[in-house]
Amino acid sequence: PPSLPLPPSDDGSSEMRSVHATAAIPPQTTVVSIPKRCLITVEMGQATPIGRKILSSSLELDAPKHIFLMIYLLWDRKVRGPSSFFHPYYAILPASLRNMPVFWTADELRHLRGSHLLRQIRDRIDAIDDDYRAICSLCPEFPAVASRDDFRWARMIVCSRNFGLLVDGRRTSALVPHADMLNHRRPRETKWTFDDETQCFTITTLRGMEAGEQVYDSYGQKCNHRFLLNYGFAVEDNREVDGFCPNEVPLELGLDLCWGLEDDGEERAVEEEGETGGRTTVAGAKNGWNSPEERECWEKKMAFWTRGESTTQYGDGYYCGSEGNPNIGGDVGLSSSFQALAAAVAGTAGRGEGMSASIAGAISAMNEASSSRPPSTTAPSSSSNDCRMTSGATAGAGTAPSAATNNSIYDQITNNG
């Protein structure tokens, strides 16, 4: 529409894009309407010669939908060149993506020292390069279409610009010229969809906008590490209108086995040196507890990790259980399995069996529980796609805690460390 013009002299050399209103726009106004024939879809990439080879193969690629969009973009630019229907779109895409960490120099990456993002950047680069090598192995002609650097560029173009759509009842992803120029803002001020009736991709305003005002899209509620990795920016105050911050903090969880545990699980007394050099006995110390204070500290930690669950005490161990079956946790046994692992480490599970057997059994139960979890009704955090126990686990803050638990959780963290 005339109210949302393209930049008059953008030759693609600039990495900055924005869309502004040239006139006042009322709410509920369709400001962008892109015909279906102007969309680059997954199916178009699958229809290319290289796409057909990939489809008929057993290649396991990191992001298949992204790959097919990339294949079309790279193949069409190379094979059809200036005669391509999409050449004007290709001409205004950023020629470089220096704002994205995947393309940062070693000196620039040093500013992220200590951040989990460094590992995610490395993993992303490795995944892109693995996909490139796999496709080149399958299609020897592919290096003539795209170099590795071209492939990296296309991956991040698609990653930062594709839209997930339902087109004629079929889910797909698409590159949508012009629509991908809107910058991000929360809460959302526009909404987009594919209109089956008009066969157009549309963007509609949710509020009135003044002349000269920038028109924004919402890229969703995301952690800043995802914004920076996938889009090349971070939000200074990344909070929702209700105050919730979707930023995630990964935590590495380890097992401290240096608790002076005994394999037989029998009650024992722990002797300590007294001030006079003699030996004193701590009454009631058993199964790895060196003092009543240590036992109390462990119970507080268990209470923190199992907050909000139905907890039943069995002997010296605390196990999370669902109503009617104390051996099954509220999340398909995952909570109870985690506690079984913790109890095994503390020496309070598996009476009569060795520590190694207790821990191995608890880890096995956790893995079985995590692999059998039903589909979630909410989108999972990006840092919690796989909760299986290995040498460490990552914990994220991908879901907002309830207001009723915020204070108690904070108090437990500050009081117990």
C-alpha positions as CSV (number, residue, x, y, z in Angstrom):
1,P,0.0,0.0,0.0
2,P,1.1,3.6,-0.6
3,S,1.2,4.2,3.2
4,L,4.0,1.7,3.6
5,P,6.6,2.4,0.9
6,L,9.9,0.5,0.3
7,P,13.0,2.5,1.0
8,P,13.7,4.5,-2.1
9,S,17.4,3.9,-2.5
10,D,18.3,0.7,-0.7
11,D,20.9,-1.3,-2.7
12,G,21.1,-4.1,-0.1
13,S,24.4,-2.9,1.3
14,S,22.8,-1.7,4.5
15,E,21.9,-4.3,7.2
16,M,19.3,-2.0,8.7
17,R,15.6,-2.3,7.7
18,S,12.4,-0.6,8.9
19,V,8.9,0.2,7.7
20,H,7.2,3.5,8.5
21,A,3.7,4.9,7.9
22,T,3.5,7.8,5.6
23,A,-0.1,8.6,6.7
24,A,-2.3,7.9,9.7
25,I,-3.5,4.3,9.8
26,P,-6.6,3.2,11.8
27,P,-6.6,0.0,13.9
28,Q,-7.7,-3.2,12.1
29,T,-6.4,-2.0,8.8
30,T,-4.7,-4.4,6.4
31,V,-1.5,-2.6,5.7
32,V,0.4,-5.4,3.8
33,S,-1.1,-7.9,1.3
34,I,1.4,-10.1,-0.6
35,P,0.0,-12.5,-3.3
36,K,0.7,-16.2,-2.9
37,R,2.8,-16.2,-6.1
38,C,5.2,-13.7,-4.5
39,L,6.0,-16.2,-1.6
40,I,9.0,-18.6,-1.6
41,T,7.7,-21.7,0.1
42,V,9.2,-25.0,1.3
43,E,7.5,-26.8,-1.5
44,M,9.3,-24.7,-4.1
45,G,12.7,-25.7,-2.7
46,Q,11.6,-29.4,-2.7
47,A,10.7,-29.1,-6.4
48,T,14.2,-28.0,-7.5
49,P,16.6,-30.7,-8.8
50,I,18.7,-30.6,-5.6
51,G,15.5,-30.6,-3.4
52,R,14.2,-33.7,-5.1
53,K,17.5,-35.5,-4.5
54,I,17.3,-34.6,-0.8
55,L,13.7,-35.7,-0.5
56,S,14.5,-39.1,-2.1
57,S,17.5,-39.6,0.2
58,S,17.8,-40.5,3.9
59,L,19.7,-37.4,4.8
60,E,19.0,-36.2,8.4
61,L,19.4,-32.4,8.3
62,D,19.4,-29.9,11.2
63,A,16.4,-27.8,10.0
64,P,14.7,-29.4,6.9
65,K,12.1,-26.7,6.3
66,H,14.8,-24.0,6.5
67,I,17.0,-26.1,4.2
68,F,14.5,-26.3,1.4
69,L,13.9,-22.5,1.5
70,M,17.7,-22.0,1.4
71,I,18.0,-24.4,-1.6
72,Y,15.4,-22.5,-3.6
73,L,17.0,-19.1,-2.7
74,L,20.5,-20.3,-3.6
75,W,19.5,-22.3,-6.7
76,D,17.2,-19.7,-8.1
77,R,19.8,-16.9,-7.7
78,K,22.5,-19.0,-9.3
79,V,20.6,-20.7,-12.1
80,R,18.2,-17.9,-13.2
81,G,20.1,-14.9,-12.0
82,P,18.6,-11.5,-13.1
83,S,15.9,-13.3,-15.0
84,S,14.4,-14.7,-11.9
85,F,10.9,-13.5,-10.8
86,F,12.4,-12.9,-7.4
87,H,15.5,-11.0,-8.5
88,P,14.2,-7.7,-7.1
89,Y,13.7,-9.3,-3.7
90,Y,17.2,-10.9,-3.7
91,A,18.6,-7.5,-4.6
92,I,17.4,-5.8,-1.4
93,L,18.4,-8.6,0.9
94,P,21.4,-7.7,3.1
95,A,24.6,-8.7,1.3
96,S,26.2,-9.4,4.7
97,L,24.9,-10.2,8.2
98,R,27.6,-8.8,10.4
99,N,25.2,-8.2,13.2
100,M,24.7,-11.9,13.7
101,P,27.1,-13.7,16.1
102,V,27.6,-16.6,13.6
103,F,29.6,-14.1,11.5
104,W,31.4,-12.3,14.3
105,T,35.2,-12.3,14.6
106,A,37.1,-13.9,17.4
107,D,37.7,-10.5,18.9
108,E,34.0,-9.7,18.8
109,L,33.1,-13.1,20.3
110,R,35.4,-12.4,23.3
111,H,32.7,-10.0,24.5
112,L,30.5,-13.0,25.2
113,R,33.1,-14.7,27.4
114,G,31.3,-16.6,30.1
115,S,28.0,-16.8,28.2
116,H,26.3,-20.0,27.2
117,L,25.7,-18.3,23.9
118,L,29.2,-19.0,22.8
119,R,28.4,-22.8,22.8
120,Q,25.2,-22.2,20.9
121,I,27.0,-20.2,18.3
122,R,29.5,-23.0,17.9
123,D,26.8,-25.6,17.7
124,R,24.9,-23.5,15.0
125,I,28.0,-23.1,12.9
126,D,28.8,-26.8,13.2
127,A,25.2,-27.8,12.2
128,I,25.2,-25.5,9.2
129,D,28.6,-26.9,8.0
130,D,27.5,-30.5,8.6
131,D,24.4,-29.9,6.5
132,Y,26.5,-28.3,3.7
133,R,28.9,-31.3,3.6
134,A,26.0,-33.7,3.6
135,I,24.3,-32.0,0.7
136,C,27.5,-31.7,-1.3
137,S,28.1,-35.4,-0.8
138,L,24.7,-36.2,-2.1
139,C,24.7,-33.6,-4.9
140,P,28.3,-33.1,-6.3
141,E,26.9,-30.2,-8.3
142,F,25.9,-28.2,-5.2
143,P,29.3,-26.5,-4.6
144,A,28.9,-24.8,-8.0
145,V,25.5,-23.4,-6.8
146,A,26.7,-22.3,-3.4
147,S,29.9,-22.1,-1.4
148,R,30.0,-22.8,2.3
149,D,29.9,-19.1,3.0
150,D,26.9,-18.7,0.7
151,F,25.2,-21.5,2.6
152,R,25.8,-19.9,6.0
153,W,24.4,-16.6,4.7
154,A,21.3,-18.3,3.3
155,R,20.7,-20.2,6.6
156,M,20.7,-17.0,8.6
157,I,18.6,-15.1,6.1
158,V,16.0,-17.9,6.3
159,C,16.3,-18.2,10.0
160,S,15.6,-14.5,10.6
161,R,13.0,-14.0,7.9
162,N,10.8,-17.0,7.4
163,F,7.1,-17.2,8.4
164,G,5.4,-20.3,9.6
165,L,2.0,-20.4,7.7
166,L,-1.0,-22.5,7.1
167,V,-1.6,-22.2,3.3
168,D,-4.7,-24.0,1.9
169,G,-4.8,-26.2,4.9
170,R,-1.2,-27.2,4.7
171,R,1.5,-26.1,7.1
172,T,4.6,-24.7,5.5
173,S,7.2,-22.0,5.9
174,A,7.8,-19.1,3.5
175,L,10.0,-16.1,2.7
176,V,7.6,-13.2,2.2
177,P,9.1,-10.2,0.4
178,H,8.5,-6.8,2.1
179,A,6.7,-8.4,5.1
180,D,10.1,-9.5,6.5
181,M,11.3,-5.8,6.7
182,L,9.2,-5.1,9.9
183,N,11.2,-4.9,13.0
184,H,10.4,-6.5,16.4
185,R,8.4,-5.1,19.3
186,R,6.4,-6.5,22.2
187,P,3.6,-6.4,22.9
188,R,2.5,-7.0,19.3
189,E,1.0,-4.1,17.4
190,T,0.2,-6.0,14.2
191,K,-0.9,-9.6,13.3
192,W,-0.2,-11.6,10.2
193,T,-1.7,-14.6,8.5
194,F,-2.3,-16.2,5.2
195,D,-5.8,-15.4,3.9
196,D,-7.2,-18.4,2.0
197,E,-10.0,-16.4,0.6
198,T,-7.8,-13.7,-1.1
199,Q,-4.8,-16.1,-1.4
200,C,-2.6,-13.4,0.1
201,F,-0.2,-13.0,3.1
202,T,-1.6,-10.1,5.1
203,I,-0.5,-7.9,8.0
204,T,-3.2,-6.1,10.0
205,T,-2.8,-3.3,12.5
206,L,-4.0,-3.9,16.1
207,R,-3.9,-0.2,17.1
208,G,-4.0,3.2,15.3
209,M,-0.6,4.5,14.0
210,E,0.5,8.1,13.3
211,A,2.2,9.3,10.1
212,G,5.9,8.7,10.3
213,E,5.6,6.0,13.0
214,Q,7.5,2.8,12.6
215,V,5.3,-0.3,12.0
216,Y,6.4,-3.3,13.9
217,D,5.9,-7.0,13.9
218,S,6.3,-9.3,16.9
219,Y,8.9,-12.1,16.6
220,G,7.4,-13.7,19.7
221,Q,8.2,-14.0,23.4
222,K,11.8,-15.2,23.3
223,C,15.0,-15.2,25.4
224,N,17.6,-12.6,24.4
225,H,20.0,-15.3,23.5
226,R,17.6,-16.5,20.8
227,F,17.1,-12.9,19.6
228,L,20.8,-12.4,19.3
229,L,21.6,-15.7,17.7
230,N,18.8,-15.8,15.2
231,Y,18.1,-12.1,14.5
232,G,21.2,-10.3,15.4
233,F,19.8,-8.0,18.2
234,A,19.0,-8.1,21.9
235,V,16.2,-6.3,23.8
236,E,17.6,-4.1,26.5
237,D,14.6,-4.5,28.8
238,N,13.2,-7.9,27.7
239,R,10.0,-8.0,29.7
240,E,6.4,-8.6,29.0
241,V,3.7,-6.2,30.0
242,D,3.0,-8.3,33.1
243,G,6.6,-8.0,34.2
244,F,7.6,-11.5,33.2
245,C,11.1,-11.8,31.7
246,P,11.6,-14.6,29.2
247,N,15.4,-14.6,29.4
248,E,16.8,-18.0,30.3
249,V,19.7,-18.9,32.6
250,P,21.3,-22.3,31.8
251,L,22.5,-24.2,34.9
252,E,24.9,-27.1,34.9
253,L,23.8,-29.7,37.5
254,G,26.4,-32.1,38.9
255,L,26.4,-34.9,41.5
256,D,28.6,-34.5,44.6
257,L,29.5,-38.0,45.6
258,C,32.0,-37.0,48.3
259,W,29.7,-37.5,51.3
260,G,31.4,-40.4,53.0
261,L,28.6,-42.8,52.0
262,E,28.5,-46.5,52.8
263,D,27.2,-49.0,50.3
264,D,25.2,-51.1,52.8
265,G,22.9,-48.3,53.8
266,E,23.1,-49.4,57.5
267,E,22.8,-46.9,60.3
268,R,26.2,-45.7,61.5
269,A,27.7,-43.3,63.9
270,V,30.0,-40.5,62.7
271,E,32.9,-39.7,65.0
272,E,34.5,-36.2,65.1
273,E,37.4,-34.8,66.9
274,G,36.5,-32.8,69.9
275,E,38.2,-29.7,71.2
276,T,40.2,-31.7,73.7
277,G,41.4,-34.1,71.1
278,G,39.0,-36.9,72.1
279,R,36.3,-38.5,69.9
280,T,32.6,-37.6,70.1
281,T,29.7,-39.4,68.4
282,V,27.0,-37.5,66.5
283,A,23.8,-39.3,67.6
284,G,21.3,-40.1,64.8
285,A,23.8,-39.6,61.9
286,K,23.0,-42.3,59.3
287,N,23.2,-43.1,55.6
288,G,25.7,-40.4,54.7
289,W,24.5,-37.6,57.0
290,N,27.6,-36.3,58.9
291,S,25.5,-34.0,61.1
292,P,21.9,-33.1,61.8
293,E,22.6,-29.7,60.2
294,E,23.7,-31.5,56.9
295,R,20.5,-33.5,56.9
296,E,18.4,-30.3,57.5
297,C,20.2,-28.5,54.6
298,W,19.6,-31.5,52.3
299,E,15.9,-31.5,53.2
300,K,15.6,-27.8,52.4
301,K,17.1,-28.3,49.0
302,M,14.8,-31.2,48.3
303,A,11.8,-29.0,49.3
304,F,13.0,-26.4,46.9
305,W,13.4,-28.7,43.9
306,T,10.1,-30.4,44.6
307,R,8.0,-27.3,45.3
308,G,4.4,-27.5,44.0
309,E,4.5,-31.3,44.0
310,S,2.7,-33.8,46.2
311,T,5.4,-35.2,48.3
312,T,5.4,-38.4,50.4
313,Q,8.1,-39.4,52.8
314,Y,9.4,-43.0,52.7
315,G,11.9,-43.8,55.4
316,D,14.7,-41.2,55.0
317,G,13.9,-40.3,51.4
318,Y,11.3,-37.9,49.9
319,Y,9.5,-39.0,46.8
320,C,7.1,-37.1,44.6
321,G,4.0,-39.0,43.8
322,S,0.7,-38.5,42.1
323,E,-2.5,-39.1,44.0
324,G,-3.2,-42.8,44.3
325,N,0.3,-43.8,43.3
326,P,3.1,-42.4,45.3
327,N,5.7,-44.0,43.0
328,I,4.7,-42.0,39.9
329,G,5.5,-38.3,39.7
330,G,3.1,-35.6,38.5
331,D,5.1,-35.4,35.2
332,V,5.0,-39.1,34.1
333,G,7.4,-40.1,36.9
334,L,10.1,-37.5,36.0
335,S,9.8,-35.7,39.4
336,S,9.9,-38.9,41.4
337,S,12.8,-40.2,39.3
338,F,14.7,-37.0,39.9
339,Q,14.1,-37.4,43.6
340,A,15.1,-41.0,43.5
341,L,18.4,-39.9,41.9
342,A,18.9,-37.3,44.6
343,A,18.0,-39.8,47.3
344,A,20.5,-42.3,45.8
345,V,23.2,-39.7,46.0
346,A,22.3,-38.9,49.6
347,G,22.4,-42.6,50.5
348,T,18.6,-42.8,51.2
349,A,17.4,-45.0,48.4
350,G,18.0,-48.6,47.5
351,R,18.4,-50.2,50.9
352,G,20.7,-53.1,50.6
353,E,22.0,-52.2,47.2
354,G,25.3,-50.4,46.3
355,M,25.5,-46.7,45.6
356,S,26.4,-47.3,41.9
357,A,23.3,-49.4,41.4
358,S,21.1,-46.9,43.1
359,I,22.3,-44.0,41.0
360,A,22.3,-46.1,37.7
361,G,18.7,-47.1,38.4
362,A,17.6,-43.6,39.2
363,I,19.2,-42.1,36.1
364,S,17.6,-44.9,34.0
365,A,14.2,-44.1,35.5
366,M,14.7,-40.4,34.7
367,N,15.6,-41.1,31.0
368,E,12.6,-43.5,30.6
369,A,10.3,-40.9,32.2
370,S,11.6,-38.0,30.0
371,S,11.3,-40.0,26.8
372,S,7.7,-41.0,27.6
373,R,6.4,-37.5,28.4
374,P,3.2,-36.6,26.6
375,P,3.2,-33.6,24.2
376,S,3.1,-30.4,26.2
377,T,0.2,-28.0,25.8
378,T,2.6,-25.1,25.8
379,A,5.7,-24.4,23.7
380,P,8.8,-25.8,25.4
381,S,11.7,-23.6,26.4
382,S,14.5,-23.7,23.8
383,S,16.8,-24.9,26.6
384,S,14.6,-27.8,27.6
385,N,14.0,-29.8,24.5
386,D,15.6,-32.9,26.0
387,C,15.6,-33.5,29.8
388,R,17.5,-36.7,29.8
389,M,20.2,-37.0,32.4
390,T,23.8,-37.1,31.2
391,S,26.9,-35.6,32.8
392,G,25.0,-32.4,33.3
393,A,21.6,-30.8,32.6
394,T,20.4,-27.5,31.4
395,A,17.6,-25.7,33.3
396,G,15.8,-22.7,31.7
397,A,13.2,-20.2,32.7
398,G,11.1,-20.7,29.7
399,T,7.9,-20.6,31.5
400,A,6.7,-17.9,33.9
401,P,6.4,-19.0,37.5
402,S,3.1,-18.3,39.2
403,A,2.8,-15.1,41.3
404,A,1.9,-17.3,44.3
405,T,5.3,-19.0,44.2
406,N,7.6,-16.1,43.4
407,N,8.3,-14.9,46.9
408,S,8.7,-18.4,48.4
409,I,11.2,-19.4,45.7
410,Y,13.1,-16.2,46.1
411,D,13.2,-16.6,49.9
412,Q,14.5,-20.2,49.6
413,I,17.2,-19.3,47.2
414,T,18.4,-16.3,49.3
415,N,18.2,-18.2,52.6
416,N,19.6,-21.5,51.5
417,G,22.0,-20.4,48.7
